[in-house]
Amino acid sequence: MIRNRALSVAVRLQHLLNRPAVRRGVDPERGASTVEWVIIAAVVFLLAITVGTKITSVVNEQLAKIK
């Protein structure tokens, strides 16, 4: 019930926010793809940092065993 209520409020809020853009003839989803690409790039960047850190720690452990 709370989920349905929150969804209803979110839909109404989105409708109110997009109404002025629709009146001006502007696509309300304009720029959405840019935001999506920024989010995807951030996720990929964080994943690369995580993998790089893990690889570095494994290499350092093996280097310590060799010494």
C-alpha positions in Angstrom: 0.0 0.0 0.0 2.8 2.4 0.9 4.6 1.5 -2.4 1.4 2.3 -4.4 1.0 5.6 -2.6 4.7 6.5 -3.2 4.3 5.6 -6.9 1.2 7.7 -7.2 2.9 10.7 -5.7 6.0 10.2 -7.9 3.8 10.1 -11.0 1.9 13.2 -10.1 5.1 15.0 -9.3 6.7 14.0 -12.6 3.5 15.2 -14.4 3.6 18.6 -12.7 7.3 19.0 -13.4 7.0 18.1 -17.1 3.9 20.1 -17.8 5.7 23.4 -18.5 8.1 21.7 -20.8 5.2 20.1 -22.8 3.5 23.5 -23.1 6.7 25.0 -24.5 6.9 22.2 -27.0 10.1 20.8 -25.5 10.6 17.1 -25.2 10.5 16.4 -21.4 12.9 13.5 -21.8 15.5 15.6 -23.7 18.9 15.0 -22.1 17.9 11.8 -20.4 20.3 9.8 -22.6 23.2 12.0 -21.4 22.4 11.3 -17.8 22.1 7.6 -18.5 25.6 7.6 -20.2 27.1 9.5 -17.3 25.7 6.9 -14.8 27.0 4.0 -17.0 30.4 5.6 -17.3 30.5 6.1 -13.5 29.7 2.5 -12.9 32.3 1.3 -15.4 34.9 3.6 -13.8 34.2 2.3 -10.3 34.3 -1.3 -11.5 37.7 -0.7 -13.2 39.0 0.9 -10.0 37.8 -2.1 -7.9 39.3 -4.6 -10.3 42.6 -2.7 -10.5 42.8 -2.5 -6.8 42.2 -6.3 -6.4 44.8 -7.1 -9.1 47.4 -4.8 -7.4 46.8 -6.4 -4.1 47.3 -9.9 -5.5 50.5 -8.9 -7.3 51.8 -7.3 -4.2 51.1 -10.4 -2.1 52.9 -12.6 -4.6 55.8 -10.2 -4.8 56.1 -10.4 -1.0 56.2 -14.2 -1.2 59.0 -14.1 -3.7 61.2 -11.8 -1.5 
